[in-house]
Amino acid sequence: MLKQTLDVGLAVLLTGAEMTALALFLFVLGLEKWAAQGQRVADRTGRVFLVLGLGATGSAALSYGCARAGLSATCMAQAVWALLLACVLVVGAGNECWTRIARNRLRRRLRRERLRWHRSQRREEFGHVAAPVRRRRWR
């Protein structure tokens, strides 16, 4: 009976402490953004990914240790918490990668259009009249 109570109490205590630490970290990041008055904060995304990755890894290691010690409720709580953090990390990293890929594709396309426009202007200097390149407007 004492072992079960200790197991459940430890599960609640550890999971609550990790949730509080993550909430406090995100609050501090929000304060940083507020202090910068909406301007860009250096490497904010990298720090979030680092904290999520270390949190998931630490929770998984703690879950393994609790399983070896025979604390099943703590093991399951830490495993679920590690899985949740890992899922948030994968979704966030995927979104960040997609945003960067889209931004780079847009930059490349704009660079190509700018070069094409400059070429059409140069042809006009040599007596060849080329149709101007139409630019798209992105919404």
C-alpha positions as CSV (number, residue, x, y, z in Angstrom):
1,M,0.0,0.0,0.0
2,L,2.8,2.4,0.9
3,K,4.6,1.6,-2.4
4,Q,1.5,2.3,-4.4
5,T,0.9,5.6,-2.6
6,L,4.6,6.6,-3.1
7,D,4.3,5.6,-6.8
8,V,1.3,7.7,-7.5
9,G,2.5,10.6,-5.4
10,L,5.9,10.6,-7.2
11,A,4.1,10.4,-10.6
12,V,2.0,13.5,-9.8
13,L,4.9,15.4,-8.3
14,L,7.3,14.8,-11.1
15,T,4.8,15.4,-13.9
16,G,3.6,18.6,-12.1
17,A,7.2,19.8,-11.7
18,E,8.0,19.3,-15.4
19,M,4.8,21.0,-16.5
20,T,5.5,23.9,-14.2
21,A,9.1,24.2,-15.5
22,L,7.9,24.2,-19.1
23,A,5.2,26.7,-18.4
24,L,7.7,29.0,-16.6
25,F,10.1,28.7,-19.5
26,L,7.4,29.6,-22.1
27,F,6.4,32.5,-19.8
28,V,10.0,33.8,-19.7
29,L,10.2,33.6,-23.5
30,G,6.9,35.6,-23.7
31,L,8.3,38.2,-21.4
32,E,11.4,38.4,-23.6
33,K,9.3,39.0,-26.7
34,W,7.2,41.6,-24.8
35,A,10.4,43.4,-23.6
36,A,11.6,43.5,-27.2
37,Q,8.3,45.2,-28.1
38,G,7.4,42.8,-30.7
39,Q,10.7,42.8,-32.5
40,R,12.6,39.6,-33.3
41,V,14.2,37.8,-30.4
42,A,17.5,36.0,-31.3
43,D,17.2,32.2,-31.6
44,R,14.0,31.8,-29.8
45,T,12.9,28.8,-31.8
46,G,16.2,27.0,-31.2
47,R,15.8,27.4,-27.5
48,V,12.3,26.0,-27.5
49,F,13.4,23.0,-29.6
50,L,16.3,22.4,-27.2
51,V,14.1,22.5,-24.2
52,L,11.5,20.2,-25.8
53,G,14.2,17.8,-26.9
54,L,15.9,17.7,-23.5
55,G,12.6,17.4,-21.7
56,A,11.5,14.5,-23.8
57,T,14.8,12.7,-23.4
58,G,15.0,13.4,-19.7
59,S,11.4,12.1,-19.2
60,A,12.1,9.0,-21.2
61,A,15.3,8.3,-19.1
62,L,13.3,8.9,-15.9
63,S,10.6,6.6,-17.1
64,Y,13.2,3.9,-17.8
65,G,14.6,4.3,-14.3
66,C,11.2,4.1,-12.7
67,A,10.4,1.0,-14.6
68,R,13.7,-0.6,-13.3
69,A,12.7,0.5,-9.8
70,G,9.2,-1.0,-10.1
71,L,7.3,2.2,-10.0
72,S,4.7,1.5,-12.7
73,A,2.5,4.6,-12.3
74,T,5.5,7.0,-12.4
75,C,6.9,5.1,-15.3
76,M,3.7,5.4,-17.3
77,A,3.2,9.1,-16.4
78,Q,6.8,9.9,-17.5
79,A,6.5,7.9,-20.7
80,V,3.3,9.7,-21.7
81,W,4.9,13.1,-20.9
82,A,7.9,12.2,-23.0
83,L,5.7,11.1,-25.9
84,L,3.7,14.3,-25.6
85,L,6.9,16.5,-25.7
86,A,8.3,14.5,-28.5
87,C,5.1,15.0,-30.6
88,V,5.1,18.7,-29.9
89,L,8.8,18.8,-30.9
90,V,8.2,16.9,-34.2
91,V,5.2,19.0,-35.2
92,G,7.0,22.3,-34.3
93,A,10.2,21.3,-36.1
94,G,8.2,20.2,-39.2
95,N,6.3,23.5,-39.3
96,E,9.6,25.5,-38.9
97,C,11.2,23.5,-41.7
98,W,8.2,24.0,-44.0
99,T,8.3,27.7,-43.3
100,R,12.0,28.0,-44.1
101,I,11.6,25.9,-47.3
102,A,8.7,28.1,-48.5
103,R,10.6,31.3,-47.7
104,N,13.7,30.1,-49.6
105,R,11.5,29.0,-52.6
106,L,9.9,32.4,-52.7
107,R,13.3,34.2,-52.5
108,R,14.6,32.1,-55.4
109,R,11.6,32.7,-57.5
110,L,11.8,36.5,-56.9
111,R,15.5,36.4,-57.7
112,R,14.8,34.7,-61.0
113,E,12.1,37.2,-61.9
114,R,14.3,40.1,-61.0
115,L,17.1,38.7,-63.2
116,R,14.6,38.1,-66.0
117,W,13.3,41.7,-65.7
118,H,16.9,43.1,-65.8
119,R,17.7,41.0,-68.9
120,S,14.6,42.4,-70.7
121,Q,15.7,46.0,-69.8
122,R,19.2,45.3,-71.2
123,R,17.8,44.0,-74.5
124,E,15.9,47.3,-74.9
125,E,19.2,49.2,-74.7
126,F,20.5,47.3,-77.7
127,G,17.5,48.1,-79.9
128,H,15.5,44.9,-79.2
129,V,12.2,45.6,-77.6
130,A,11.2,42.8,-75.3
131,A,7.9,42.4,-73.6
132,P,8.1,43.4,-69.9
133,V,8.0,40.6,-67.4
134,R,4.8,40.6,-65.4
135,R,5.3,40.2,-61.7
136,R,2.9,38.4,-59.4
137,R,1.6,39.9,-56.3
138,W,1.6,37.6,-53.3
139,R,-1.2,38.0,-50.8
